[in-house]
Amino acid sequence: MTIAELRPAARTAADRPLETEYRPRHPVDVRRTVVYQRHGGGDPTMVIAGEVIWRASRTPEGIATLAIREVSPGVIRGAAWGPGASWALDQLPALCGRDDDPGDFDATRHPLIADAHHRHPGVRIGRTDLFFDSLASAIIEQKVTGMQAFGAWRRLVTWHGERAPGPTPKPMYAPPDIEGWRRIPSWSWHRAGLEPPQSRTIVEAARRGEAIGRVFMAATDGEARDRVLISQRGIGAWTSAETRIRALGDPDAVSVGDFHLAHEVGYALTGSRVDDDGMLELLAPWAGQRQRVIRYLEASGIREPRRAPRLHPEDHRNR
């Protein structure tokens, strides 16, 4: 059975998807790799239905819905609908980590990393090559709880994005294009629960979005990409790193300034929490592959015990 046959219905020729099959040369944990791009369980751009991952995106050739399923070990099947279907299928291998190069990564430098590397050979870092989607989502996630950020993303994409084509298991939406982000009215940002600094940053970035994206994507290393983004008002090191990770699968990007990351890295590697400087010192032996270390730490399941109640999200919409 093909992915196209997962939802039986009468279809015209225009409804039939384009399909492809990807056979990676290395083990791939498809769900872990692709679902890293999801923004919370209610993300309208990504839905998991059984064994199929559905992803809606706005490609350079138009919107597309991509359905991904590992039909057998080492065989990943993709089906795509919409004007951007060909682009989405061409991107499938990169989304699954084809371009992820571990280089001379040495897992044996720490026993926890060595164990995770052994137990999770399919850990890969995928890339979307969709710059502004990655930047906008990172800006939305600045300095707020995940619950707030994911809720704002869900509302904005649903209200201002475009309905995804194809037999999706539930209504899905592709994000707005750059001009669409720029034209979101002030009251809509407010209703979505996004604070003014983030909305202003997205709108200002969108005004120069095409130019920023071209320079960012052409930059040859992480420092050059950081310089491109951090030169924009409202964008700092954390947002740049998150954009690099999602858009380009940067294996060295570290989200300095994250509320939890340094604590989790410190606890996993030493048994004690550390600050950002301490985290960078711990990750220094893996320079060039620090994001990979973080992925293996996540895969290990080691988490710092909670010491206090979760941060209560502040809702400013009734102000």
Steps between C-alpha positions, in 0.01 A plus 500: 500500500631843411469813711255628241269212592505564874175699480264328257300751296405574143782707351549676172831499318576842650455356851752222449833563670848491366694223672858405563704252698812588696748232605756663730852363516500529879251416778234769546257537787241663274259609772766649728669679210195645325285573805777722638352759262160490672387792717300325770235232483242730341726625220278548191804444274576149631274213601593145597231250403602142574818426308469803274648845563309772315680830440361816340747760376530798271771410254664731246261346245182536707333320788535126536388220725750221550410161649796297627498135600777249560351199322783266600841539662703727278214587264326836543206577275378852432183626333434867433212718387477861388697739279817440703473120493810444285709728720376328817591156364842621391548635854394177672852351527641820653205516742593145605866593556668400172728806512588454866875437516631372836856559381748383760244501782639303795226359722750331730596825673221444752336169598148637482554627146665171403204303635243723326699483176496120522131469592372763258688459171216673314548843661535745213469878460260590221455830319206675334683765292202727579668799657216730595277228646788404728575861592137592572443196720821570692399861561160387625676271748721776645485539879164328553387156608456230240125502569477870413721474192331191357156653558597823323653307206188283469265800495703714263561222248134393509366854467749636248649196328349298217302177520722207410403288198452125497312246716644618832370319810378834639503857365860614460651832400821623339653812657455841338752614242736782596258768383223323690697519824564869440131576445364332813308780680597610850182372661555153357843471662337606827213251470751224426673569833825632357670788678580823311881456491467171312236623256702813421810289440319270256344792311833684475680183388230436241555843345849385401428130512602403147832684520579371850416147392726510196798619703429256784469198272815598309712539816760227532515442875314552825682818598417662166135399532488639853638831377224521240220444750636667811545821303118516480320672785335260743698195389766360730719194529221266613272587208785472252598157631144371484469624142829336404393170651159480332574656163850364440542206738808670647680229704687756712226750590438543874201698625680712758251680720247217510312476830568127544776388265809585705349339809415183310842473333678560830290246686540233232877538465600581860200438724471872583339791320723761338451840338552580132875549542525168678300330226726638228803380692353150532416488129836643386662157438238444228548835324336479161255233620348652815139478380559131434606454862182674613292265281665196657440641847132542411488145366657367820192602700708644785319801647568724796237438772252783538571712808213747477157543342494565129514863394146632473447659159396863507207588271497868403205480260249640749709807578 
